Amino acid sequence: MKSFRDVAAECRQLPVPDTVAQAHSRTLFELVANEIEAEGGSISFAQFMSRALYSPGLGYYAAGAQKFGEAGDFVTAPEISPLFSHCLAHQAAQVLRELDGGDILEYGAGSGVMALEILRELARIDSLPNHYYIIELSADLRERQQQCLRNNAPQFLERVVWLDTLPDTPINGVVLANEVLDAMPVNLFQVQEGRLQEVNVALGEQGLSFVSAEASDALMSAGLSELAAQLPDGYRSEYNASVGPWLQSMAESLGQAAVFLIDYGYPRHEFYHPQRSGGSLMCHYRHRSHSDPLILLGLQDITAHVDFTQVAEEALNAGFEVSGFTTQTYFLLSLGLTEQLAENHSDDIKQQMLVAQQVKKLTLPNEMGELFKVIALQKDLSLSLQGFAMNDQRGRL
């Protein structure tokens, strides 16, 4: 008999979901449990994470609950301050001017506020794209994005086009993906007696649980067996097998373009450091973070940090040039964050303090400034990109 772990008991210090949310979570649990039984007793963590986040109508990103901002589960950089998006707009403008026009494509536009502020700033500096494409898999988020633009800047709606997949006609211009890589499903692995093992999800008496299994082809082909021999027993971490195919499909759909991927993570030597023995898997629920992805199904975000060395390798394999890597702090400063801050100066002391706090959140090392990185890829372009002028750290990759 399937057992659904009691959410209230499992949440510990987390807010307890209401009865409607718990019923939603139970429905998704039943779907996952049936899939586990159909697969012979366990599924890969990547398969589980995909169901938890993206199952139609039930997964975290596919259902209708508020996710972004103070009323959601976490706050992203575009929600913290419009200055983040304005800096990105200046980087996009450099590319669009080089191409004498072009388009912008944003993956996973969240609440829509980044698209809104980028378009506002590009309009101000007379650098609007021909189209602003948004690839959004969630019907709920797509509606929120449309509402955001409709309520705040309807004059841009004629330029914005929502897509389910990459277009057949090659895009020339700019691709943006802010906190997209961290939401891709990952495989879990652990090291036992120097050997690589997969960590799958099974169904036990108390609900979902982790079980060990033979390493899958995805892990073996990634060269993780050699890495396992150098790591301590009990070491657990993640591997994202989706990065390569994603970049390959993107490269095939681009003409002349620059791609900017912004996310939290590390170069490989830091990502798989022996002391980082528990991996980076993290869950977010109502602005609380914890490390148990097997509870609150469909109600919480599940993320993993990014191995930026892997991103660089897969990008080269796909035909991109890796043309920049730096921290969010240096990226924003290189794009004129300080100057924009001065231009937006207010005599209102409370407003000054608010903006100062926002900038600190974006740039301080103990906030988002060091943990978040920006990697730039170019296809059929050789621009010296403005965002990496101050401190290009490609040597760390």
N, C-alpha and C positions, 0 to 999 in steps of 0.2 A: 504493500500500500504506500502511495506517495505521501511524504510528510513535508509540510510547509512550516519552516522554522518561524516561531513566533516573533514577529517584527518588533513588538514593544520590548520584549526581553532582549533581543539581539542589539537593539539600538544603543543600549547603554547610555551614553551622554548625548545621543542625538535626539532631535525632536521626534516625537512619535507621529507617524502619518495618521491622517484621519481614516475613517472606515472605508470611504470611497477609494482613497489611494491604496489602502491595504488590499481591497478587492481587486483593484487594477494589477497590483503586484502579484497577487495569487494567480490571476489569469495568465500572466506571462510565465510564472513559475511552472504552471501546468504545461504550457507549450514547450518550455525547455526540458521538463521532465520527460515528456513524450518523445522528444527528439533524442534524448539520452538513451531511452529504452530502445528506440528504433535503431540506434547506432551500436547497440550491443553492450551498453553499460557505461560509456563515457564519451565525451566529445572534447575536442581541443579547446583551450581557453579562448583562442581566436574566434572559434565558432560560437562559444558562449557569449563573448563580449559583443559580437556582431548582433546576436539575438537580443541581448540586454539593451543595446543602444539603438538598434535600427529595425527591430521587428515592426512591420506596418501597424500603426494604431496603438502599439503597446510599448515599443522601445522608448528609451529616454528621449532621444531626439525626434522620434516619430509621433509622440503623444503631445497633448496640448498644454502641459504644465509650464508655468513661467520658469525659464532657465537662467536668463542673464539679468544682471543688475541686482539692486538691493533686495528686490522681491523674489529673486530666484535663488540659485544655488552657488553662484560664483560671479565675479565681476571681471570682465576682460578689459584690456587696455583702451579700446575705443569708448567703453562706457565710463572709464575713469576721467578722461579728458579729451576734448576735441582736438587738442594740440597733437596727439598721437596721429590721428588721421590726417591732419594738416601737413605734418612732416611727410607722411607717406604720399600725399598728393604732390608735394614738391619733387619727390623721387620719381613718381610716375610722369610728371610734367617733363623732366629731363629726357626720358625715353621717348615720349610722344613728340617732343620737339625735334629730336634726332630723326624720327621717322616721318616728320612732317604730317603728323596725325596718327590715328590708329584707335584701337579699342582697349578697354580694361576688362579683365575677367577676374571675378572674385569667387573663390571656393568657400562655401559654407559661411554665408554673410551674417549669421547670428540674428541679432535684433534689427539689423539694417542700419544701425547708427554709423558704422564706419563708411559704408557706401554714401550715406547722406553727407557726412562731413567732408569726405574726399571730393565729392561733386561740388559742394559749396566752395571749397578752397580752389579747385581747378577753375571754376567759373570766375572767381575773384581775380585769378592771375591769367585769365583768358587762355586756358589750356584744356578745355573740356574734350573728352574723347568722343569719337563718333557714336560708340555704344558702350554701355556699362553692363556687361554680361554677369549674371549671378547663377552659379550652379548650386542648387539647393535641393537636397533629397527630401527634406521634411516639408510636407504641405502646410503644416501649422506655422513653421518658421517663415516659409515663403509668404504667407498671409501677413505675418507680423512685419516683415520687411516692406511689403507693399503699403501697409498701413502707415509705417514710419515715414516713408517718402510722400505718401498722399497727404498726410497731416502736416508735414513740415516743409516740404519743397516740391509741390506737385509739378513745377515747371521742368523737373528733371525726368519725370516718368516716361516721357517719349523716348529717352535715350536708354532706359533700363530694360533689359530683356532677361527673363528668367528661363533657364535651361535645365533639362534633366540630365543631359550628357553633353560632352564636348561637341561643338558644331562640326559639320563636314567641311565647311570652308575654312581654310587656315586663318588663324587670328594673328594679326600684327599688332604689337603693343605691349601690354603689361599684364602679368598674372600675379594675383595677390592671394595668399593663404595665411590667415592669422589664426593660430591655434586650431589647425586642421590635422596636422600630423599626429598630435597627441591623442586624438580621438579615433585613430585607426585601430582596428582589432589587432592584438599582438598574441604571439605564442609565448607561453611560459615555459621556462626550463629550470632545472636544478642540477647540481653536481653531487654525485654520490661515489665515493671511492675513485675519484678522478674521471668518472664516466658521465657523459651527458645523458640526462633523462628529460623527457617531456613531462610537464605537469598539466594534467587534464582535469575536467570537471565531471564528477560522477554524482549519483544519487544514493544517499545513505539513509539510515534510520532517522537522522536529525535534519534531513534536507540535503541541500547541495554540499559537496565537499570536494577537496582536491585529492587526486590520486596520481601516482607515478606510472609512467608508461615508457615504452621504447621511444627514443628520439625519432621524430618524423623526418621525412625527406626535406621539408622546409628548413629544419634546424641543421640537418647534416650538410646540406648543400651550402649553408651559410658559413661553413668552416668553424662552427662553434665547438666541435669536438676537440680541436687543437687548443682552443681557449679554455675549455673545461679542465684540461690537464694542468693548467696553471692557476686554477682557482681552488679555494678551500672547500672541503666537504660541507654540504648544506647550503652552499651559495645558490641564490635564486635570482633570476632576472628575466628580461623580456627580449623578444626579437620580433620586429615588424616585417613580415613577409610581403606586405602590400605596397611598400614604398616603391620598389622597382617597377612593377607593372603600372602603377599610377603615374610615375614620371615618364615611362615609355609611352603611354597613351597620350600624355600631355605633349610630349615632344612631337609626336606624329600629327598633332592638331595645330601646331604653331608654325607661323612663318618666321618673321623677324620679331623676336620678343625677349623681354627680360622678366624673370620670375623671382618673386620675393617670398620666402617662406619664413614665418616668424613663429617661434615656439620656445617652450622651455626644454632644456636638454644640455648635452655635453658632447665633446669629441669622444671617440671610442675609448681612449686610454683612461678617461675619467668615468665614462658611462659604465664600463665593465671593470672598474677598479676593485681590487680584492676586498677593500673595506666597505664597498657599497654592496654588502652581502644579501640585503633583502630586496634588491631591485628598486624600481621606481613607481610601481603600480599604486595609484591613489584614487580614492573616491571622494566626490564632493556632493554634499547634501545640505541645503539651507545654510550655506557659508560655514559648514563644518567639514573638516577633512578627516578621513580615516582610511584604513587599508583593507577592508573586507568587501570585495566585490560580489560576494555570494548572497548578500542581503539586499533589501530594498530594490528588488528587480524592477526596472523601468522607472524608478523614482529618483535614482542617483546617477551622476555622471561617473564614468570610469575612464581614467586616463593613464598614459605611460609617457615618461620622458622620451626625448628624441635622441637617437644616436646620429649626430650630424656627420660623422665620418661615413656612416652607411649612406646617408642622403647624398653626400658628395660622390661616393663611388657609383651609386646607382644613377646619378645624374650624368656622370661621364659615360657610363655604359649606354645611356639613352641618347647620347649625342649632344648634350649640353656642355657648355664651358662653365666651370665654377669660377665666378668672378668677384666674390666677396663673402666674407664671414666675419661677424663682429657681434658684440653685445648690443642689447637694445639701447643702452645708455649712449654708446658711441654712435650708433646709427642715428638716433634722434638728434644728438648734438651736431653731427655732421650735416644734418638737413635743416639746421637753423632753429632748433628748439629755443635757444636762448634769445635769438632775435625775435621770434614770434611771441615769446613771453613778454618782451619789452613792448612790442607793438600792441599787445592786448592789455597793457597796464590799465588798472582801474584805480580811481581815487577812493573807492570804497574799501575800507580796511578789511572787512569781513570777506569781500570777494578776493582781495589780494591773498589773504590767508588760505582761502579755499583753493585757489589756483596753485599756490606754493605747495600745499599738501598733495595735490594731484601730481605735480611734477616730481615731487619726492617719491611718490609711489611708483612712477614710471621709471625712475632713473637710479635710485639709491641701490647700492649693492645688496643690502639686506631686504630689499623689496623685489621689484621686477627687473631692475637694471642689469644685474649680472646673470641671473638664472635664464632669462629670456635671451635668445640669440636670433640673429637674422642671417640667412644664407641666400645669396643671389646666384641665379643661373642665367646664362644667356644662350640664345640660339640665333645664329647668323647675325650676331651683333658683337661689337668689341668696344663697348662704351666703358670709360672709366667712371664708374657709378659714384654719384655724390655721397650716398649714404655710408660709404666705406673710406672716405677721404681721410678721416681723422685717425682710424686705427683698424686696419684690415688684418684679421687674425687667421687667414687661411693656413698659415704655417702650423697652427694648433691641430688642424684636421689630420 
